């Protein structure tokens, strides 16, 4: 949904509540109490996982509450918030801040870009708990649906430009998938390109039986 | 100073066994600089071998997770792998 209007209203107990296209992101009566209920509804997931992905920033009350729960269960934890609406992030930053330094906001509408970040990949590899703020999710349903069903292209022609210079030198001029590249190298009678040995090494060390199990 | 790279890519047990070999090598070649290449998940024993100037490690679990999943671009694995071995590639080792 495109953001046609965004405004900040005050709840009855005096806290800011963003309203996007007429939709209140939090309770207009008591957003902090609502946030505590939100976190307690996800207590099991928070207790089990020390990495948490929250879909939707809102005005952060639910994230503060999740962080409070996480701190009870874990010595070290990390909370990453995905929010595609930059206007909302700007509004949040102008009015509030997260005191908990374990919370990070990723603000982007570019799903490809989010998944292309190695730090985000590292978070996902840890299989985080995923928690969504329903109001924010519904406002940005197209984005979050794309985000949750994302698949990266396996074809090098789609990601070659994103490779570092060194990786590009090793990869060479090939547009197909990694799998096809390895098969092509293996089909050669003699491997003459020095860098191809590195690709074979990468293939060997990333056999599925090495995968992290958590 | 000549540089020597020991590749310890099998298991922690092999790394422990290699400690004696590396020790003996260091004794016979005091002017050689010894480095080790290992995997991140088994590098523990390598860190306590005396006289090793550098330990290079590859995070095979992370690379495996990235390369075997539909949601990550293979570019991430290629970049991370390349970054792990870049210094190794540009260093002149005794052959």
Interface residues (C-beta under 8 A of the other chain):
Chain A: X115 X116 X118 X121 X122 X124 X125 X150 X151 X152 X153 X154 X156 X158 X159 X160 X162 X163 X164 X166 X167 X170 X171 X177 X178 X198 X202 X205 X206 X207 X208 X210 X211 X212
Chain B: X9 X39 X58 X60 X61 X62 X63 X64 X65 X66 X67 X68 X70 X71 X72 X73 X74 X75 X76 X77 X78 X79 X80 X81 X82 X83 X85 X86
